Amino acid sequence: MANYCEICGKGIVSGMNVSHSHLKTKRTWKPNIQRVRAIVNGEVKRVNVCTRCLRSGNVQRDI
């Protein structure tokens, strides 16, 4: 599955795990992407959308 939102473009972000002794290791944060049926330009399509866009109403879901 794609790891980016087709509506807002949110994707994977990288950073560091920092321990108590301040050792650093690489890590990633992945967005919560859902594959939903949505109405896009008047027709039903399957799109990869983050839950923030679903919750805020940026996507009109097909029921």
Stockholm file with secondary structure:
# STOCKHOLM 1.0

chainA/1-63         MANYCEICGKGIVSGMNVSHSHLKTKRTWKPNIQRVRAIVNGEVKRVNVCTRCLRSGNVQRDI
#=GR chainA/1-63 SS CCSSCTTTCCCCEEEEEECTTCCEEEEEECCCEEEEEEEETTEEEEEEEEHHHHHHTCSCBCC
#=GC SS_cons        CCSSCTTTCCCCEEEEEECTTCCEEEEEECCCEEEEEEEETTEEEEEEEEHHHHHHTCSCBCC
//
